[in-house]
Amino acid sequence: MEKLSKYKKEKLDEIVDLFIEVFENEPWNDNWPSKKKAKKYLNDIVNTPGFKGYLKFREDKLIGVLLGHVVQWWQGDEFFIKEFFVKKSAQGLGVGSEMLNFLEVSLAQEDIETIILLTENNAPAAKFYEQKEFRVSSHTTFLYKNIEKRG
């Protein structure tokens, strides 16, 4: 049996475990220093004003997580997907598509007309989003700078 529900804080440890499982493997290969650090990161997302989260279960096992928040914007409110991940064994089976469709319906009911997100352009996630009619912004550039330790 499958179930899609809103975020439940009592599921945070399961969310953290799935997050680490997904992102510490291909294609991401992240290296979280500890479960505690990953939990703090996800808790920060949950505690962001305007937070919304959705969980997908199969046979009472967590297989998908979508976390983000509403951003107030002059052109209309937007929903920023901060994290969206599906258990490796459930990828390619429509779980992500179902969750994204559910999100779109929910947001439309709140008159939120735009979803925004960041992902690595060479990752399979980019192709997934493009297939779901997301477009690469031509007027936005994502910049970063690594800071060297001093002292």
N, C-alpha and C positions, 0 to 999 in steps of 0.2 A: 504494500500500500504506500502511495506517495502523498506527501502533504507539503504545502507551501504556507508559511506563516510569517507573521511579523517577528522582528527580533525579540528574543527573550534573554534577559541578562543571566538567567541561570544556565544558559547554554554557552557562556563565554569560554569556558575551558575546552569544550568540544570545538568551538570556532577556532580557537588558538591552535589546537592540534591539527585541524584540517588546513589552516593557513600555512603552518610550517611544512606539513606534508606536501602541499601543492607547490609552494614557492622555493623550497630547498631542493627541488628536482628540476629536470628539464622542462621547459626551456629557460627557466628563470635562474636557477642555480644560486639563489640567495643563500646567505650564511648567517642566520640569526644567532647572536651570541648566547641566547638563553630563551627559554619559554617565557620567563618573567619579562624580558625586554619586548618580545612579540605581544604579550598580553597588554603591556603598557601602551604600546603603539595602537592596538585595536581599541583599547579602552578610551584613548584620546579621541578616536574617531566617533565612538559611541557618545561621548560627552560633548561633542560639537553641537552648538545651537542649530536647530533645524534637522537633527539627525533622523534618518529613516533607515531601517535595516530589514532584510528579508532572508528567511532560511528555508532551504529545501531539504526534505527528509524522504528517504526511501527505507521502508521497513524499520522506522524509528532511528535510522542512522543518518547523520548529517552528511549531505552530499553537495550542497551548494550554499554560498553566502554572498549577499550583495549588501554593501554598506555605503552610505553616503549622506549628504546633507543638502538642504535647500539653501541656495545662495540668492540673496536679495540683489536684483540687478535692474538697472534703469529701463531696460527693454522688456522686462517681465522676469519673474522668478525662474531660476534654473535649478536643476538637480545635478549635483556634482557626485559622480560615482567615484568613491575613494578606493574601495576594494571590491572586487567581484571575482570569485573563484569557485571552481567546481572540482570535485574529487576526480583524479585522473581516470579512474575506471568508469566514470559517468560522463566524461567529455565526449562530444560528438553524438550524443544520444538525445539532444533536444532540451536538456536541463537548463542550460544557459539561456537558450531562446525562450523557454517558458518563463523563466524568472524575469527576463528583460521585458517580455510582453506584459506580464503582471505589473511590473513597475510602471510601464507606459500607461496602462489603464488607470492605475492608482493616481499617478501624477496628473493625468488629464482631468480626473474628477476634482482636483484641487486647482485647476487652471494653470498648471505648470506646463509650459509648452516646449521646454528645451532640456536636454540631458547633455552634460559635458563630462569629459574624462580625459585622463592621460594614460597612455600605454606606450611601451617600447615599439618603435615602428618596425622592427624586424621580428617581432614575436607573433605567434599564431593568433593572439588576441586581436591584433590590429586587423587581420583579415576577417575575423569573426564580426567585429564591429562594422567594418565596411560592408559586409554582406547584410547587415541589419540597417543599412542606409545611413550610417554615421558618415560624416565627411571630415576630411582633414582641413583644419582651419588654414586659410591662406593669409590671415592677418594676425596670427599669434605665433610667437616663437618661445619655446621652452629653453631657458638658459640655466646653467649651473656653473659653480666654481668650487673646486676642492680647496680647502684651506689647510695649509701646512701647519703642523704643530710648531709652536715657538717656545723657546725658553729652555 
